[in-house]
Structures are given as C-alpha cells and as structure tokens.
Amino acid sequence: MGFRTVLAILFVLALAQHVAASSAPFRDGMVLVGFEPGVSPGGMAVAVRAAGAVDVATIGAGTHVLRVGAGRVTEIINALRRNPNVRYAEPDYFVWPAGVPNDTNFNSQWGFQYNGQTVNGVTGTAGADEHVISAWNLTTGSAGANAVVVAVVDTGVQYNHPDLETNMWSNPGTIGNCPAGTPGFNILNQTCNPMDDDTIYGGHGTHIAGIIGAATNNGNGVAGLNWTVQIMAVKWIPASAQGLTSDLISALQWVINAKQAGVNVRVVNDSGTWMGTQVSQALSDEIDLLGSNDILFVTAAGNTQQNNDTTPRYPCVYDRPNQICVAATDQNDNLWSSSNFGVNTVDLAAPGVNIFSTKRSTNYGFISGTSMSAGQVSGAAALILSQGYQSVANLKSMILNNVDPLPSLTGFVRTGGR
C-alpha cells in the first residue's frame, strides 16, 4: 500500500470534511477568501458584508483575510460559497511540520518511513515505504464514538500488551453474551478471552494488531498505522496454527453479529492462509455476508512463491466484491521473493518483509509475510475511514484505484502497485 496515494485520498476526504464540519485545527474568527476574476472592489465588499464578515487584509495572490464572529467560521464559509462571485472560502488552518512519533523502535518500522537505514541486517532503497508521516499530518485516526473498529481474526491478540491495551475494543457488555470490558471472543473454547497463544511466530495475531493500531507517540515500543483504532480480537486459529473453515466462518459471524448490534466494525483482517486449503462455498458466502454488512475483508496472498491465478490460494482467490488480497514487498520495493502473486487474483502489494511489531508475552520482534502486508492495508483502510463514512465499495475503490504503480509489480498484482 502506498501512502503517497493514501495521502491523496485523505487530502480529498479532509477537504470535504473540513468544509462540512470544520474538524481540522484552524484559527477561530478568521476566514480566507478569494474572488472570481473581474469582481470589482465594490462587489467584493458587498459579498463580505452580506456574509456578516469584515475584510481586514489582502495577502498573497489576492487572498482576503476576513474577521468573523467567534464560532462562526463554518457558517460564514458556507454563506460565502453560495455567492457566485466567490472563488473559494476556507478556514485559516494551522499547519505543522511532519513529525516522527517518539515510539522507541520507530526507526525499525521501515514500512512506515524508510530512509535507507539498516533494518534487521538489511539495507534497502530509501523511499520504499508508505510515506505515513505525511498522512498522519492529515489524520492519525478518530477517537471516542467515531473510532473505527478493526477485527483481527487470527490467533488472538495479547490484549494486555502495554502497546496495545489502550487501543483494544471494549465490549459494552451487550455483545455476544460477554462481560463489559472484554476485547473480543475465542471461537475455539467459546469464551470471551481471545488471548494469543501462538508459539510458531510468537504471536501472529498480536503482531498484526500492532501494525494496524499499536499505541503511538507514547514513548514506548512501536507505532500503529491508526493511532486511535479499536482492535477487536477474535481467535479462531489454535496455537498449532491448524484451523478449521467452520471456525473461521464462526469468527466472521461473531463480527457480523457485533456490527448488527451497533459496533462500528468496518474492516476484518484475516491473514490466515495455508497451501492446499480447499475451496469453500460456505466461506465465500460468509465473506459476502460481511460485505452486505458494510465490512471490508482483507486477506493475505500467501508465502509460497506461487501464482494464485494458476494455483488457487484461499481465501485470497474468492475475489469477492468486498475483499482485498495483498502480496508483500521488500525494502527495495520489489515483490518479496516468497510472496504469492497473481495479476488476476491478488489486488496490490504492501511492505511485508522484516516488519517490526508487537508480539505475545509483552515482546516485540520481526516477522516477514503477506500477513503483515494485509495488516498494512487494514490499517490504511481504518485511517481512511477515520475521515468519515465510506461504503465498503467506495473504500475498496479508493484503495485499489490509488496505488503507487511500481514497475517491479507489473504483471504480479492486479493494480501493478503498492
């Protein structure tokens, strides 16, 4: 996933949202206005007076600085924009330089910002990252009642990890017969304790949760793509990593039930994929049911160097309308040597090699795989959604229609980009 393009998506959404709701930080009591060519000074003055403002200065290439009443910026902007003589009207936004969060291991998170530093013994190509710093200047996520919920459907999540616990979803006590404060559900033992017990990767689900939404700028650990996302943990993969299709379907249904009960869950990250998994109409139908409930389904392409077009890998190749399948890129912006691919079945790629994130037992560490790439896309989707509602169809289109095209991915993924 390329944040040069996610940045473009966020910028468009931000403009629409800021005009409608004035949600970005701006100076109260002031509005910047430009008039159409040929409008006389008298016409300008009439427009300003009609809007209830006072013209106090002209700056730059003819921008008028207007003083308005406190708390009236949005009202005045809307009035000015209805005037045909007005070319633009906008708040006087605060601006600030791009900043790196103070998480102690951020320099190891090359997928977020890569300046060519050596990460896990590998030195790659500067700029092969997601350019997330610029995106964070537009939004770091939405909090409170507007927070986006992402369901990590996996081996569970160490929900009391110091770098995750503040961003875990909290059951209000009305979902799935679970007590208030519980962070999800365990399909395997039918309890409300989705603790990660994965011993193969040291916390597969916990690692993905950290990519999506680790607590950020807290002076500790790692950063997450969405700083204020809520992670819903639904465990269906046992410690042995040999899951059942029926358990995955049950996990997805638990998420759907939560959505129908009022939880703002908009993205499911299901990175579990195994060579030789057979096609299941039941699972395909369940993914469709996610879509009918306005939920994006993000999954991994696989790590066996295979062409999914000719050797189908499920659930990637179900290719449902609400689904995105993700391959992995490395620190040189190339397709990872172990990544599966498929120009007809894999949608895009994202950083997936030497990814540093949270692990179980309150640890951190590197894992490589398309699972991590899927987490990058799920986090990006949550960041886009933090700017306001988008249908699942619009969300998917925004992501796939705005990738960074890379020659190294041409012929390997449907969009030819990350």
N, C-alpha and C positions, 0 to 999 in steps of 0.2 A: 504494500500500500504506500503510495507516495503522498507525503504531506504538503508538497508543493501544490498538489491538486486538491487535497482535503482543505488546505488553506484557502483555495479559491472558493470551494463550496461554502466554507464557514464565512468567508467575507460577504458573499451574496446573501446568505441567511442573516448575517449580522446586520447588514444594511436594512433588510426588510423588517427585522425585529426591532431595530433601534428606532426606526421611523414610527413604527406602530406603538411601541411600548417604552421607548427611550430607556432601555435597560442597561446600556453601556455607560460607564462613568463619563459625565460631562459637567461643564460649569453651569450651575443653575443661574437662570436670569439672563442668559445671553444666547443669541441665535445668529448664525451666519447665513447670509442671503446673497444670491446673485440674480440679476435681472436679464431678461431676454435682450438681444441686440436691438438697438433703436428705441428702447423705452426712455422717455425724457426724464430729466430730474424731477419734474413735477409729477409724472406718472409713478415714479419710484416713491415719492413722498406720500402720495395718495394710498399706495399699497401698504406702506408701513403703518400709516395712521389707521387704515381700515382694519389692520390686524391687531391693533392695540399695542404697538411697539414704538420705540424711539430709536432713530438712527444716530449712533454715536461716533462712528468712524467708518472709513473706507480703507481697506488694506489690500495688498497683493494685486491680483489682476482684476480689481473691481469688486471685491467681496465687501459687502456692507455688514458691519457689526451692529446688531440691534440689541437694545436693552428691553427686556420683558419682565413681567412680574415674577416673583419667586414661585416656583412650582408650575409655571405656565409654559415651559419650553415646548412640550409636545403639542399643546393646544395651539400655540402660535404657529408652529411649523405646519400643522395641518391646515390652518387658515390661509397661510401664505401659499401653500402648494395648490390651493384651489384657484389662485389668481393666475390668469393666463400670461401675465407679464413677468411672472417669477420663474426663473430658470431652475433654481434649486433653493432649498431651505433646509438647514441641518443644525444639529447641536454643535457647540464648541467642545468637541470631545477631548478628554485628557488622553495624552499619548505617553508611552513609556518605552524604553529600550527593551529589546528581547533579553530575557534573563534566564539563567540556568538555575533550576531548583537546587536546594542545598543538601539533597539526599547524598549520603556519603559515597555511594557506589554509582552515582550517575555517570561518571566517566566510563564505566564498563558497559553501559547501555548504549552500544553503538547504533542500534536501530533507531534511537530517538535523536541522537546527534553524533555524527561521525566526522572527526577532523583528521582522520588518518592515524589515530592513536592505536597502539598495540593492545588488542583485547584477547585474552586467553591465548596468548602466544602468536596471534595472527595480526599482521599489519596489512590493511587493505587500501581501498580507494576513498579518499576524503569525499564526502558528499553522497555516499551510497546509503543514506539514511532517510528517515521520514520527514525531516525538517519540522519536527514537532514544536520547537521553540516558538517559531512564528505563529503556528496555530494556537498555542497557548496564550499568545497575546490577544487573541480574539475571544477565546473561552477556555477555561480549564474544567468546565463541567457545570452542571446545575445542581443545587443542593435543596434540601428540605423536601417539600411536597412535589417539587418538579424534578427531583433526582431520577435519572434513568436507571432502571434495574436490568442487569445482565445476568442471565442464568448460566453458570458454569456447570455443565452436565458432564461429569467426569469421575475421577477417583475420589471426589470430595475436596474439601478445602480446609486447611488448618485455620479455622475462623478466629482463633485467638492469637494468631501470629501478630506481633506488635506492629507490623507494617501493613496489616490487613484489617484488623478488628474494627477500626473506626469506619471502614467502608463496606462492611458486611451488611447485607439486607437484614432487617429485624422484623420477624413475624409479629403483626399486631395482636396475635392471639386468636385470629379468626380464620386462618388459612390451614387447611389440611389437618385439622384437629391437633395442631401443635401449640405449645405454650407461647405466650408472648416473649419476644426476645430471641427465639431460636432462629438460626440463619438459613434454614432450608430443610432438606429431607434426605433420608437414607433409604433408597428403594430396597436395598438388599436385606436389611433387617427390620424394615418398616418402623423406623424410629425417626425422631426429629433431630438426630445427631449425625450430620454429614461430614464427620471428621475424616480427613485424608489419611489413609494408611498405606499408600503406595510405597513399596520397597524397591521397585525396579528403577524408577527415576528419582526417588527421594521426595516425591510429592508432585506428581504430574499436574493434578488439578490446581494445587496451590501455586505452582509456577505460572500457570496460565492466568489465574486470578490476579497475580501481581502485575503481569503485563498489562492487563486491562485496567486495573484500578488500585494499585498499591497506594497507601497514604503518601502524599507527595509534599515536598518542601517542609518536611518535619525534622530535618537534620539527621535522618537515620535511614539506612538501608537503600531502597530503590524508589524510583518514581513509577507511577502508573500513567497510562495514556489519559484517562479521565480521572481527575483528582477527587471528584466527589460522587463517582458512580456508586451504586449499591450492588454488591455481588451476592447473588442468590446461589447457594451451593446445593446441588442435587447429585448425590452419589449413586451411581449405578455400576461402576467398574470396581471389582474387588481388588485386593492387594495383589492377587496373582495376575491381574490385567486380562483375564479371560471373561469377558462379559457376555450377556445374552441379549438377543434382539428384543425379547419381551421386556427385559429390564429397562432398556433404552426407551422403548415405547412408553412404559410406565413413568419413567422420569420426565419425558416430554409432556405427558398428560398432566403430571403434577404441576408443571409450569403453566400449562394452559388453564388448569383449574384456578391457579393463583391469579392469572390475568383476568379471568372471568369474575373473580371475587374482588377486583379493583386494584390489584398491584400493577404498577406501571412497568411491567417487564416487556421489553421491546426486542431484545436480542437473546438468542440461545447460542452459546459456544459449545459445540460438540466436536472435540478434536480426536476422539477415539476412532481409529480406523485400522483394520488388520488385513493383511494379504490373505486372500482366499474367502473372505466374507461373501456370502451368497446374497442374491437379490431378495428383497422382502417387500411385497406389495403392502403389507401391513405397516411397515416403517415409512414407506413412501407416502401412504395415506396420512400418517401421523404428522409428517413434515408439512403436508398440505393443510392439515388442521391448524398447525402453528400459523401458517400464512393467513388463513381465514380469521385468525385472532390477532392479526397485525404484528406478527413476530418474525423477525429475520432469523434464519437458520444459517450459521457459519460453521463450516467444517473443513477438515484438512485433506489435502490431496494424497498423502501417503509418503513414506520414506524408503521406497524400494526401487527407485530409479526406473519405474515402469511408465509406459504410456497408457494413461487411463482410457484413452479412446479405443484402444485395442485390447487392453486387459482391464476390464472394469473394476474400479475400486469403489466400494460402497462405504458410507453414504454419498460420497462425492458425486458419482455419476447419476444419482437420481435426478439432478438438474431441475429441481422444482422452481416455480416462479419466485418463491421467497427465499431461495438458497444461494449462498456464495461458497465456492470451493477455492481453497487457497494453496498455492505452491510456495516454496521457500527460496529466498535469495541469500547470497552470502555477502561478505564485507567488500567484495569487488563489484557488486551489482550484477552478478551472474546468477543463473539458476543454480542452486545448490546441487552438488554432484549426486546426492542421494534422493533429491526431491522427485516425486512423481510429477507428471505433466500431462498435457492434453489440450490441444488447441480447440477441441470441441466440447470438452468436459470440465476443464479447470479454468476458472474465471480470471484470476490475476495472481500475482505473487507478492510476498511481503518478507521483510527480514525474518530469518528463522535459524540462523547459524550462530553459535556462541552467544545465545541470549541469556542474559543475567537477570534473575528474578528471585522471588521468594520461593522457599522450599519448606517442607514439613519439618517438624522438630525445631521450629524457630530458626531455620537456616536460610542461606541464600546460595545460589550456585548457577552454573551454566548448564543449559540443555539445548541441543540442536534438534530441529524437526519442523515439519509443516504444522504440527500442533501449535507451536509458538507463533507461526505466521498467522494462523487462524485467530489467535488471541490478539494480534496486532490489528486485524481488520475489525474484530468485535469491539475493541477499544475505540477505534476510529469511528465506527458507527455510533457508539454511545456519545462520543464527542460531538458529532453532527447533530444528534437528537437533542443534545443539551441546548441547542439554539432554538428549539421549538419543534412542534409536531410535524412529522413527515410520515406519510403512509409507508408501509413496508415496500410497496412497489417503487415509490419515489426514492426511498432510502437506498435501495439496491441500485437503481439507475444512477443516482448521484455518485455512488462509489465506482461503479463499473465504467461510467462514461467520462470519468475524470482521473484516470490513472496516469502515471508518468510513463509514456512509451519508452521502452528500452530495446535497442537492437538485440541485446542478449536474450530477450524473452520472446522475440518474434518467432512464431511457429511453435511455441511451447505452451502458451496460455492464450485463452480466447481474446483478451483485450490487448495482449502484447505489452503489458506494463505491470508496474507495481505502485 
